[in-house]
Amino acid sequence: MEFDEYLIELVRSHSELYNMTDRRYSDSVWKETLWKEIGEEMGRPGPECKRRWVSLRDQFRKCVIKKTKSVQATNPRSHGSMRRLWLSCTYTCWSGKQFLT
């Protein structure tokens, strides 16, 4: 498994890093501990892993926004297009990493 995929899987297992409804989402001390653990697992410093995660997440969001604008410009009244858009971003940008947004 490549670095980015492994990082995404490790972050996926800790919802408090990305899920704003998680009770520990706002606990910065806990999150720093998790990033340190993730860094140790990855063999890299925790802050480096965190920076890479933020970059991956932001890239995915930009892809979704770009495709959303494209769909809205083509057919602004098509609600079914949004589902197709999401699936398109998922498969073309990040192969199933839907939880990134």
N, CA, C and O atoms as a GROMACS GRO file, in nm:
protein
  404
    1MET      N    1   0.086  -0.118   0.000
    1MET     CA    2   0.000   0.000   0.000
    1MET      C    3   0.090   0.124   0.000
    1MET      O    4   0.188   0.130   0.074
    2GLU      N    5   0.057   0.220  -0.082
    2GLU     CA    6   0.139   0.341  -0.088
    2GLU      C    7   0.114   0.431   0.033
    2GLU      O    8   0.017   0.415   0.106
    3PHE      N    9   0.205   0.526   0.051
    3PHE     CA   10   0.203   0.613   0.169
    3PHE      C   11   0.068   0.682   0.188
    3PHE      O   12   0.009   0.674   0.296
    4ASP      N   13   0.018   0.749   0.083
    4ASP     CA   14  -0.108   0.823   0.096
    4ASP      C   15  -0.225   0.733   0.132
    4ASP      O   16  -0.306   0.768   0.218
    5GLU      N   17  -0.233   0.618   0.068
    5GLU     CA   18  -0.344   0.526   0.098
    5GLU      C   19  -0.336   0.477   0.242
    5GLU      O   20  -0.438   0.468   0.310
    6TYR      N   21  -0.216   0.445   0.288
    6TYR     CA   22  -0.200   0.398   0.425
    6TYR      C   23  -0.235   0.508   0.524
    6TYR      O   24  -0.300   0.483   0.626
    7LEU      N   25  -0.191   0.630   0.495
    7LEU     CA   26  -0.224   0.744   0.580
    7LEU      C   27  -0.375   0.763   0.588
    7LEU      O   28  -0.430   0.783   0.697
    8ILE      N   29  -0.442   0.756   0.476
    8ILE     CA   30  -0.588   0.773   0.474
    8ILE      C   31  -0.654   0.664   0.556
    8ILE      O   32  -0.749   0.692   0.630
    9GLU      N   33  -0.607   0.542   0.546
    9GLU     CA   34  -0.665   0.433   0.626
    9GLU      C   35  -0.644   0.455   0.775
    9GLU      O   36  -0.734   0.429   0.856
   10LEU      N   37  -0.526   0.502   0.812
   10LEU     CA   38  -0.501   0.529   0.955
   10LEU      C   39  -0.590   0.642   1.006
   10LEU      O   40  -0.644   0.634   1.116
   11VAL      N   41  -0.605   0.747   0.926
   11VAL     CA   42  -0.692   0.859   0.968
   11VAL      C   43  -0.836   0.812   0.975
   11VAL      O   44  -0.910   0.851   1.065
   12ARG      N   45  -0.878   0.729   0.880
   12ARG     CA   46  -1.015   0.677   0.880
   12ARG      C   47  -1.048   0.607   1.012
   12ARG      O   48  -1.161   0.612   1.059
   13SER      N   49  -0.950   0.543   1.070
   13SER     CA   50  -0.974   0.468   1.195
   13SER      C   51  -0.983   0.560   1.318
   13SER      O   52  -1.010   0.513   1.428
   14HIS      N   53  -0.960   0.691   1.299
   14HIS     CA   54  -0.968   0.788   1.409
   14HIS      C   55  -1.062   0.901   1.368
   14HIS      O   56  -1.018   1.006   1.323
   15SER      N   57  -1.190   0.878   1.385
   15SER     CA   58  -1.290   0.976   1.339
   15SER      C   59  -1.276   1.112   1.406
   15SER      O   60  -1.320   1.213   1.350
   16GLU      N   61  -1.216   1.117   1.524
   16GLU     CA   62  -1.201   1.246   1.592
   16GLU      C   63  -1.108   1.341   1.515
   16GLU      O   64  -1.104   1.461   1.546
   17LEU      N   65  -1.036   1.292   1.416
   17LEU     CA   66  -0.949   1.377   1.336
   17LEU      C   67  -1.023   1.448   1.223
   17LEU      O   68  -0.976   1.549   1.171
   18TYR      N   69  -1.140   1.396   1.184
   18TYR     CA   70  -1.212   1.455   1.071
   18TYR      C   71  -1.362   1.472   1.093
   18TYR      O   72  -1.426   1.547   1.018
   19ASN      N   73  -1.419   1.408   1.190
   19ASN     CA   74  -1.563   1.412   1.214
   19ASN      C   75  -1.596   1.516   1.321
   19ASN      O   76  -1.569   1.496   1.440
   20MET      N   77  -1.654   1.626   1.277
   20MET     CA   78  -1.682   1.736   1.370
   20MET      C   79  -1.786   1.700   1.476
   20MET      O   80  -1.796   1.771   1.576
   21THR      N   81  -1.861   1.594   1.457
   21THR     CA   82  -1.959   1.554   1.557
   21THR      C   83  -1.899   1.461   1.663
   21THR      O   84  -1.965   1.430   1.762
   22ASP      N   85  -1.777   1.416   1.642
   22ASP     CA   86  -1.711   1.331   1.741
   22ASP      C   87  -1.682   1.414   1.865
   22ASP      O   88  -1.638   1.528   1.855
   23ARG      N   89  -1.706   1.358   1.982
   23ARG     CA   90  -1.690   1.433   2.107
   23ARG      C   91  -1.546   1.479   2.130
   23ARG      O   92  -1.524   1.577   2.202
   24ARG      N   93  -1.447   1.411   2.071
   24ARG     CA   94  -1.307   1.447   2.091
   24ARG      C   95  -1.249   1.532   1.977
   24ARG      O   96  -1.130   1.561   1.976
   25TYR      N   97  -1.334   1.572   1.884
   25TYR     CA   98  -1.288   1.651   1.770
   25TYR      C   99  -1.218   1.781   1.815
   25TYR      O  100  -1.121   1.822   1.753
   26SER      N  101  -1.267   1.843   1.919
   26SER     CA  102  -1.211   1.970   1.966
   26SER      C  103  -1.096   1.955   2.065
   26SER      O  104  -1.038   2.054   2.108
   27ASP      N  105  -1.063   1.834   2.100
   27ASP     CA  106  -0.956   1.808   2.196
   27ASP      C  107  -0.820   1.808   2.126
   27ASP      O  108  -0.776   1.704   2.077
   28SER      N  109  -0.756   1.923   2.120
   28SER     CA  110  -0.631   1.937   2.045
   28SER      C  111  -0.516   1.853   2.104
   28SER      O  112  -0.431   1.805   2.030
   29VAL      N  113  -0.515   1.837   2.235
   29VAL     CA  114  -0.411   1.756   2.298
   29VAL      C  115  -0.424   1.609   2.253
   29VAL      O  116  -0.326   1.545   2.217
   30TRP      N  117  -0.547   1.560   2.256
   30TRP     CA  118  -0.572   1.422   2.212
   30TRP      C  119  -0.535   1.404   2.065
   30TRP      O  120  -0.474   1.304   2.028
   31LYS      N  121  -0.572   1.502   1.982
   31LYS     CA  122  -0.543   1.491   1.839
   31LYS      C  123  -0.393   1.495   1.812
   31LYS      O  124  -0.345   1.426   1.722
   32GLU      N  125  -0.319   1.574   1.886
   32GLU     CA  126  -0.173   1.576   1.869
   32GLU      C  127  -0.114   1.440   1.907
   32GLU      O  128  -0.020   1.393   1.842
   33THR      N  129  -0.168   1.378   2.010
   33THR     CA  130  -0.124   1.244   2.048
   33THR      C  131  -0.152   1.144   1.936
   33THR      O  132  -0.068   1.060   1.904
   34LEU      N  133  -0.270   1.155   1.876
   34LEU     CA  134  -0.302   1.066   1.764
   34LEU      C  135  -0.209   1.087   1.645
   34LEU      O  136  -0.164   0.991   1.583
   35TRP      N  137  -0.179   1.213   1.613
   35TRP     CA  138  -0.087   1.240   1.501
   35TRP      C  139   0.052   1.186   1.530
   35TRP      O  140   0.120   1.139   1.440
   36LYS      N  141   0.092   1.191   1.655
   36LYS     CA  142   0.222   1.134   1.692
   36LYS      C  143   0.220   0.982   1.670
   36LYS      O  144   0.315   0.925   1.616
   37GLU      N  145   0.112   0.917   1.712
   37GLU     CA  146   0.099   0.772   1.693
   37GLU      C  147   0.096   0.736   1.544
   37GLU      O  148   0.159   0.640   1.501
   38ILE      N  149   0.023   0.814   1.468
   38ILE     CA  150   0.015   0.790   1.323
   38ILE      C  151   0.154   0.808   1.262
   38ILE      O  152   0.196   0.728   1.177
   39GLY      N  153   0.225   0.911   1.304
   39GLY     CA  154   0.361   0.934   1.255
   39GLY      C  155   0.452   0.817   1.286
   39GLY      O  156   0.532   0.775   1.201
   40GLU      N  157   0.442   0.764   1.406
   40GLU     CA  158   0.524   0.648   1.444
   40GLU      C  159   0.490   0.528   1.357
   40GLU      O  160   0.579   0.455   1.313
   41GLU      N  161   0.362   0.506   1.333
   41GLU     CA  162   0.317   0.395   1.248
   41GLU      C  163   0.367   0.411   1.105
   41GLU      O  164   0.401   0.312   1.038
   42MET      N  165   0.372   0.535   1.058
   42MET     CA  166   0.414   0.563   0.920
   42MET      C  167   0.566   0.575   0.907
   42MET      O  168   0.620   0.573   0.797
   43GLY      N  169   0.634   0.587   1.020
   43GLY     CA  170   0.780   0.605   1.016
   43GLY      C  171   0.820   0.747   0.978
   43GLY      O  172   0.928   0.770   0.924
   44ARG      N  173   0.732   0.841   1.005
   44ARG     CA  174   0.756   0.983   0.975
   44ARG      C  175   0.710   1.065   1.095
   44ARG      O  176   0.637   1.015   1.180
   45PRO      N  177   0.753   1.191   1.101
   45PRO     CA  178   0.706   1.277   1.211
   45PRO      C  179   0.555   1.300   1.202
   45PRO      O  180   0.500   1.313   1.092
   46GLY      N  181   0.489   1.306   1.315
   46GLY     CA  182   0.346   1.330   1.320
   46GLY      C  183   0.301   1.455   1.246
   46GLY      O  184   0.204   1.449   1.170
   47PRO      N  185   0.371   1.570   1.266
   47PRO     CA  186   0.330   1.692   1.195
   47PRO      C  187   0.338   1.678   1.041
   47PRO      O  188   0.257   1.736   0.969
   48GLU      N  189   0.435   1.601   0.994
   48GLU     CA  190   0.444   1.578   0.849
   48GLU      C  191   0.324   1.499   0.798
   48GLU      O  192   0.269   1.530   0.692
   49CYS      N  193   0.283   1.398   0.874
   49CYS     CA  194   0.164   1.320   0.837
   49CYS      C  195   0.040   1.407   0.840
   49CYS      O  196  -0.046   1.397   0.752
   50LYS      N  197   0.029   1.493   0.940
   50LYS     CA  198  -0.085   1.583   0.950
   50LYS      C  199  -0.090   1.678   0.830
   50LYS      O  200  -0.196   1.698   0.772
   51ARG      N  201   0.024   1.736   0.793
   51ARG     CA  202   0.029   1.825   0.677
   51ARG      C  203  -0.013   1.752   0.550
   51ARG      O  204  -0.087   1.807   0.467
   52ARG      N  205   0.033   1.629   0.534
   52ARG     CA  206  -0.003   1.553   0.414
   52ARG      C  207  -0.152   1.522   0.413
   52ARG      O  208  -0.216   1.531   0.308
   53TRP      N  209  -0.208   1.488   0.528
   53TRP     CA  210  -0.351   1.461   0.538
   53TRP      C  211  -0.432   1.584   0.499
   53TRP      O  212  -0.527   1.574   0.421
   54VAL      N  213  -0.394   1.699   0.552
   54VAL     CA  214  -0.465   1.824   0.521
   54VAL      C  215  -0.457   1.851   0.370
   54VAL      O  216  -0.556   1.892   0.309
   55SER      N  217  -0.342   1.828   0.311
   55SER     CA  218  -0.326   1.848   0.168
   55SER      C  219  -0.417   1.754   0.088
   55SER      O  220  -0.483   1.798  -0.006
   56LEU      N  221  -0.420   1.626   0.124
   56LEU     CA  222  -0.507   1.530   0.056
   56LEU      C  223  -0.654   1.569   0.068
   56LEU      O  224  -0.728   1.565  -0.029
   57ARG      N  225  -0.694   1.606   0.188
   57ARG     CA  226  -0.832   1.645   0.212
   57ARG      C  227  -0.870   1.768   0.128
   57ARG      O  228  -0.977   1.772   0.068
   58ASP      N  229  -0.781   1.866   0.126
   58ASP     CA  230  -0.808   1.988   0.051
   58ASP      C  231  -0.814   1.962  -0.099
   58ASP      O  232  -0.898   2.020  -0.169
   59GLN      N  233  -0.727   1.875  -0.150
   59GLN     CA  234  -0.731   1.839  -0.292
   59GLN      C  235  -0.864   1.775  -0.327
   59GLN      O  236  -0.923   1.804  -0.431
   60PHE      N  237  -0.910   1.687  -0.241
   60PHE     CA  238  -1.037   1.619  -0.265
   60PHE      C  239  -1.152   1.720  -0.266
   60PHE      O  240  -1.239   1.714  -0.353
   61ARG      N  241  -1.152   1.810  -0.170
   61ARG     CA  242  -1.258   1.911  -0.163
   61ARG      C  243  -1.259   1.999  -0.288
   61ARG      O  244  -1.366   2.031  -0.341
   62LYS      N  245  -1.140   2.038  -0.336
   62LYS     CA  246  -1.132   2.118  -0.457
   62LYS      C  247  -1.188   2.044  -0.577
   62LYS      O  248  -1.254   2.103  -0.663
   63CYS      N  249  -1.162   1.914  -0.584
   63CYS     CA  250  -1.215   1.832  -0.692
   63CYS      C  251  -1.368   1.832  -0.687
   63CYS      O  252  -1.433   1.847  -0.790
   64VAL      N  253  -1.423   1.814  -0.570
   64VAL     CA  254  -1.569   1.812  -0.554
   64VAL      C  255  -1.628   1.947  -0.593
   64VAL      O  256  -1.727   1.952  -0.665
   65ILE      N  257  -1.568   2.057  -0.548
   65ILE     CA  258  -1.618   2.191  -0.581
   65ILE      C  259  -1.611   2.215  -0.731
   65ILE      O  260  -1.706   2.266  -0.790
   66LYS      N  261  -1.502   2.179  -0.792
   66LYS     CA  262  -1.486   2.199  -0.936
   66LYS      C  263  -1.592   2.122  -1.014
   66LYS      O  264  -1.653   2.176  -1.106
   67LYS      N  265  -1.613   1.997  -0.977
   67LYS     CA  266  -1.712   1.916  -1.046
   67LYS      C  267  -1.854   1.965  -1.017
   67LYS      O  268  -1.941   1.958  -1.104
   68THR      N  269  -1.877   2.016  -0.896
   68THR     CA  270  -2.009   2.070  -0.862
   68THR      C  271  -2.041   2.190  -0.950
   68THR      O  272  -2.152   2.200  -1.004
   69LYS      N  273  -1.946   2.278  -0.964
   69LYS     CA  274  -1.968   2.396  -1.049
   69LYS      C  275  -1.993   2.354  -1.193
   69LYS      O  276  -2.076   2.413  -1.262
   70SER      N  277  -1.922   2.253  -1.238
   70SER     CA  278  -1.939   2.204  -1.375
   70SER      C  279  -2.080   2.149  -1.396
   70SER      O  280  -2.143   2.177  -1.498
   71VAL      N  281  -2.129   2.071  -1.301
   71VAL     CA  282  -2.264   2.013  -1.312
   71VAL      C  283  -2.368   2.123  -1.304
   71VAL      O  284  -2.465   2.120  -1.381
   72GLN      N  285  -2.353   2.218  -1.215
   72GLN     CA  286  -2.450   2.326  -1.201
   72GLN      C  287  -2.455   2.414  -1.326
   72GLN      O  288  -2.562   2.462  -1.364
   73ALA      N  289  -2.341   2.436  -1.388
   73ALA     CA  290  -2.337   2.517  -1.509
   73ALA      C  291  -2.405   2.446  -1.626
   73ALA      O  292  -2.470   2.509  -1.709
   74THR      N  293  -2.390   2.314  -1.631
   74THR     CA  294  -2.448   2.236  -1.739
   74THR      C  295  -2.598   2.219  -1.723
   74THR      O  296  -2.673   2.234  -1.820
   75ASN      N  297  -2.642   2.188  -1.600
   75ASN     CA  298  -2.782   2.159  -1.576
   75ASN      C  299  -2.819   2.198  -1.433
   75ASN      O  300  -2.821   2.111  -1.345
   76PRO      N  301  -2.846   2.324  -1.406
   76PRO     CA  302  -2.867   2.370  -1.269
   76PRO      C  303  -2.989   2.311  -1.198
   76PRO      O  304  -2.996   2.319  -1.076
   77ARG      N  305  -3.082   2.254  -1.270
   77ARG     CA  306  -3.203   2.200  -1.205
   77ARG      C  307  -3.198   2.050  -1.182
   77ARG      O  308  -3.293   1.994  -1.126
   78SER      N  309  -3.093   1.987  -1.222
   78SER     CA  310  -3.085   1.841  -1.212
   78SER      C  311  -3.030   1.798  -1.076
   78SER      O  312  -2.910   1.804  -1.053
   79HIS      N  313  -3.120   1.755  -0.986
   79HIS     CA  314  -3.078   1.710  -0.854
   79HIS      C  315  -3.009   1.574  -0.861
   79HIS      O  316  -2.920   1.546  -0.781
   80GLY      N  317  -3.048   1.490  -0.955
   80GLY     CA  318  -2.984   1.360  -0.972
   80GLY      C  319  -2.839   1.373  -1.014
   80GLY      O  320  -2.759   1.282  -0.992
   81SER      N  321  -2.806   1.487  -1.073
   81SER     CA  322  -2.669   1.509  -1.117
   81SER      C  323  -2.573   1.517  -0.999
   81SER      O  324  -2.456   1.480  -1.012
   82MET      N  325  -2.620   1.563  -0.886
   82MET     CA  326  -2.532   1.576  -0.771
   82MET      C  327  -2.482   1.440  -0.724
   82MET      O  328  -2.367   1.426  -0.684
   83ARG      N  329  -2.569   1.340  -0.727
   83ARG     CA  330  -2.525   1.205  -0.689
   83ARG      C  331  -2.421   1.154  -0.788
   83ARG      O  332  -2.319   1.098  -0.748
   84ARG      N  333  -2.446   1.175  -0.916
   84ARG     CA  334  -2.348   1.133  -1.017
   84ARG      C  335  -2.218   1.210  -1.000
   84ARG      O  336  -2.110   1.154  -1.019
   85LEU      N  337  -2.228   1.337  -0.965
   85LEU     CA  338  -2.110   1.418  -0.942
   85LEU      C  339  -2.026   1.359  -0.828
   85LEU      O  340  -1.905   1.342  -0.841
   86TRP      N  341  -2.092   1.328  -0.718
   86TRP     CA  342  -2.021   1.273  -0.603
   86TRP      C  343  -1.952   1.143  -0.640
   86TRP      O  344  -1.835   1.122  -0.606
   87LEU      N  345  -2.022   1.056  -0.710
   87LEU     CA  346  -1.962   0.930  -0.750
   87LEU      C  347  -1.844   0.953  -0.844
   87LEU      O  348  -1.742   0.884  -0.835
   88SER      N  349  -1.858   1.049  -0.932
   88SER     CA  350  -1.750   1.082  -1.024
   88SER      C  351  -1.626   1.129  -0.949
   88SER      O  352  -1.515   1.084  -0.978
   89CYS      N  353  -1.643   1.219  -0.854
   89CYS     CA  354  -1.530   1.267  -0.775
   89CYS      C  355  -1.467   1.154  -0.696
   89CYS      O  356  -1.345   1.142  -0.687
   90THR      N  357  -1.551   1.073  -0.641
   90THR     CA  358  -1.502   0.962  -0.561
   90THR      C  359  -1.412   0.871  -0.642
   90THR      O  360  -1.303   0.835  -0.599
   91TYR      N  361  -1.459   0.834  -0.760
   91TYR     CA  362  -1.382   0.740  -0.840
   91TYR      C  363  -1.266   0.805  -0.914
   91TYR      O  364  -1.158   0.747  -0.923
   92THR      N  365  -1.286   0.924  -0.968
   92THR     CA  366  -1.179   0.985  -1.045
   92THR      C  367  -1.073   1.049  -0.958
   92THR      O  368  -0.956   1.049  -0.994
   93CYS      N  369  -1.111   1.104  -0.844
   93CYS     CA  370  -1.013   1.175  -0.761
   93CYS      C  371  -0.949   1.085  -0.655
   93CYS      O  372  -0.827   1.085  -0.639
   94TRP      N  373  -1.031   1.008  -0.583
   94TRP     CA  374  -0.976   0.938  -0.467
   94TRP      C  375  -1.023   0.796  -0.449
   94TRP      O  376  -1.014   0.744  -0.338
   95SER      N  377  -1.073   0.732  -0.549
   95SER     CA  378  -1.114   0.592  -0.544
   95SER      C  379  -1.178   0.549  -0.412
   95SER      O  380  -1.124   0.463  -0.341
   96GLY      N  381  -1.289   0.607  -0.379
   96GLY     CA  382  -1.367   0.559  -0.264
   96GLY      C  383  -1.334   0.623  -0.132
   96GLY      O  384  -1.387   0.578  -0.030
   97LYS      N  385  -1.251   0.726  -0.127
   97LYS     CA  386  -1.215   0.788  -0.001
   97LYS      C  387  -1.318   0.896   0.035
   97LYS      O  388  -1.281   1.010   0.061
   98GLN      N  389  -1.447   0.859   0.036
   98GLN     CA  390  -1.557   0.954   0.053
   98GLN      C  391  -1.552   1.028   0.185
   98GLN      O  392  -1.601   1.141   0.194
   99PHE      N  393  -1.496   0.969   0.285
   99PHE     CA  394  -1.499   1.034   0.416
   99PHE      C  395  -1.408   1.155   0.422
   99PHE      O  396  -1.407   1.225   0.524
  100LEU      N  397  -1.331   1.182   0.319
  100LEU     CA  398  -1.239   1.296   0.321
  100LEU      C  399  -1.310   1.429   0.331
  100LEU      O  400  -1.252   1.524   0.385
  101THR      N  401  -1.432   1.440   0.282
  101THR     CA  402  -1.497   1.570   0.284
  101THR      C  403  -1.553   1.605   0.419
  101THR      O  404  -1.612   1.711   0.436
   0.00000   0.00000   0.00000
